Amino acid sequence: MRIDQDIFLGKGLARSRDGKEDRRKPSRYLLYAIPLIALLSIGVVYVFYLSPVPDSPAAMDYTFQMLIQISNKESNSTRAIVPGHAIGEAGGYWASNQFDKYGVNPSHYPLYMDDPSISCKPVCTIHVRSTIVYNYTLGDFFNVWGQPLGQNNTIGQTQQGTFIWQLCLGASQPSTESTAWGALPLSSNLAIVLNYYDSASGLPYCGSG
């Protein structure tokens, strides 16, 4: 009987130990699962954060062209001025937040210019892509660029003696002179030339052929 009792007790202890181990297993698995779940959650959030935001529908979508040129002191040659970076795009010039909410995505202002190595040859192509219909102006574009615009000071080049700025509309000569400057309404395929020239002796761009 002792032997049988010992065997019986031994089996009982074995079952007790097995039961405890069985109860420990779910807890152990749960401990392993928590960090994995946390890492997976972080990964999902990271992927979601990095994924590009789909463009919102554009109520306006067109381009216009702009050329900026400066005459030398002798007024016998001109050089084109090209922005150093993209304008109204993430990573580029973005000096105004007035119309941020009307961009088709968070990476673009409703008025923007791609990297100048792509968009300026040297005439620059500028995009107007807006979620609302709005009468954007040339001044709005210069505001996001962060540069002044006017007859006496454009892009930081100020009037010097008889040298002033001239705003011309039209890609070819003769073109039309405008005095609207910052108030000039933008439109599809508009061609703008900003010309710095000697008003006393140099030939103006507008009206000359």
HELIX and SHEET records of a PDB file:
HELIX    1   1 ARG A    2  LEU A   50  1                                  49    
HELIX    2   2 ASP A  100  TYR A  102  5                                   3    
HELIX    3   3 PRO A  116  SER A  119  1                                   4    
HELIX    4   4 LEU A  138  TRP A  145  1                                   8    
HELIX    5   5 TRP A  181  ALA A  183  5                                   3    
SHEET    1   A 5 THR A  78  ALA A  80  0                                        
SHEET    2   A 5 MET A  60  SER A  71 -1                                        
SHEET    3   A 5 CYS A 124  SER A 130 -1                                        
SHEET    4   A 5 HIS A 108  MET A 113 -1                                        
SHEET    5   A 5 ILE A  87  GLU A  89 -1                                        
SHEET    1   B 5 THR A  78  ALA A  80  0                                        
SHEET    2   B 5 MET A  60  SER A  71 -1                                        
SHEET    3   B 5 ALA A 191  ASP A 198  1                                        
SHEET    4   B 5 PHE A 163  LEU A 169 -1                                        
SHEET    5   B 5 THR A 176  SER A 178 -1                                        
SHEET    1   C 2 ASN A 153  THR A 154  0                                        
SHEET    2   C 2 GLN A 157  THR A 158 -1                                        
END                                                                             
